[in-house]
């Protein structure tokens, strides 16, 4: 299977299945000398871990990460970093009844059509558990971004019909909310809505927004590798994402140019800034120094307890229920996945951008005389 590698310089390769022995990722291209240990990664994995409350799957996994390579004395060595999370609570028997059935809303049918074979236990590589490798790698990318003062923060902005009130947004409340909304009132409304979904054996979709602060201007290229294009690819590669928006997104189609343009002005330091940020921090595919604003819309969890019409491999239609442990909503656990994919793109483009100007290359390979080092060979 091709397609499990992402990035150009800061490159990741994820592997593993939902009900296999483990899930992991190999990170290639991380600079040497970055302070890193398992705790730096675990804090992100804990945020996507199942079993946090009744609004997430009851699968009991600690999702404890092991660093297998690429770290020595607490710092990256510049060699590939291999990370492993072992699966501990597989219940493959829950899926035996659907081994010959294609579940609606899942990748069962398309996977079988492509490969002629599929791992029906929880979806295999199509499972949401695949995102463990992304989050683990994203944690390393976040550590790199932190060295440059860049932050990436995602949160749930909508669950079904419930949306946050932007006048009540409090980012410090995100991790206190059971559904990771930065609004306590919206959280209570969303929980009531999800309780109704659970009662009716149904699920809900939602929206995640992501803000990246202190991103320097100049990341991305103006044609096929536009920063917004790569970010869209990164977010669309997350299972269940059906739409991605940058800045004002689809609402710009109803605006006039005079409303949508971000006028320039000068700040207190007499530096140019934008008076607004309808573009979401990207112009012509290149970051403009404003905060990056991203939005990803997730479909409802397709695994619901209601009887559904399923297609058998023999071409017949069956009326069956899906057994197992499933999230009534995906977005609360996917917040950290959106952060991870955003961080991976930014880390990669920061490294790519270092070679965009000759003066940057000279700074590395032709240092000033006072900082030069002479190598003497005997």
C-alpha positions, 0 to 999 in steps of 0.5 A: 500500500502506497500513500502512508508517507507525508512531508518533504523534509520533515517526513513521516511514515505511519504504520499499523492497524486498529486491531494489530499488535501496535501503531507507530510512525517513523519521523525522518528529517527532524533536526538534531539537538531538539530536546525530546522525551516520551513525556513530550509525546504522551501529553498529546496522545493522552488528549486523543486517547479513548475512554475519556468519558461517555462521549468517546469510545469505551475501548480501554487503551493507555496509548503509551508511547515508546521511543525506539530510535533517534534520541540520545541523552534526551535530544534528537540525533538527526537520525530517524525517530521511531515511535510505537504505541502497542494495542492492548484492548482489541476485541476483534470478535465484535466484528465477526458478524460483519466480516462479509458485509460492507458497513454504510459510511465506512471504507469497507466496500472501497477498500475491498474494491481496491485491494481485493482484501480487507481487515474488517476488524475495526477498519484496519488502516481506515480506522480512526486509531491510525491517527495515533502515528500522526499525533505522535509525529505531530507532538515532535513537530510541535516541539520544533515549532515551540523553539520558534515561538509558534503555537498551534491551538485547535478546538471544537466550534460546532457539534450538530446544530450547537455552535460556540458564541464567539463573544464567550470564547475562552481558550483556557476552557478547551481542556476543561470541556468534555467536548473541547469547546472553548465556551462553557454554555455551548458545551452544556448545550452540546452535551444535551444534544449528544445525550439525545443522540446516544438515546436514539442510538445515533451519532453527530458531526461537528467542526474543528477550528485551528489557529496557528500563531506567530507563523512567519511570512514566506512559508509556501510556494505560489503554484502547486505547493501553496501553503493552504493547498498542503494544509487542506491536503493534510486535514482532508487526509484525516478520516471523516473530514469532508470539508476544509476552509481557510480564513473566511472559507465558503462565506467569501463567495457572498462578499464584495472585494471591498469587504473581503480584502485585508487592508494594510496598516502600520502598527505601533512599531511602524510595521505593516500589518493587516487590519483584518484577516479574511484570508486566514493568514495566507496570500497567493499560497504563501503565509503573510505573518498573520495568524493561520485560521483553519476549519475542518468539518467532520461527518457523523460517526458512521458506526451507530447501533441502529439497524442499517442496510449493508451490502454483502460481498455476495451482492445481497442486502442485509439489515444488521446492527454494528456491534463494538465500541464507537464514539458518538462523535469524533471531533472532541478526540480529533482536535489534537489530530488537527493540531498535529497535521497542521504542525507537521505541515508548518515544520516541513515548510519552515525547513523547506523555506530555509533554502528559498534565499541565497542569503539564508544558505550563506548564513549557514555555510559562510558564517562571519569570520568571528564565528567561523570554526577552523578544522585542522586535519593531521 
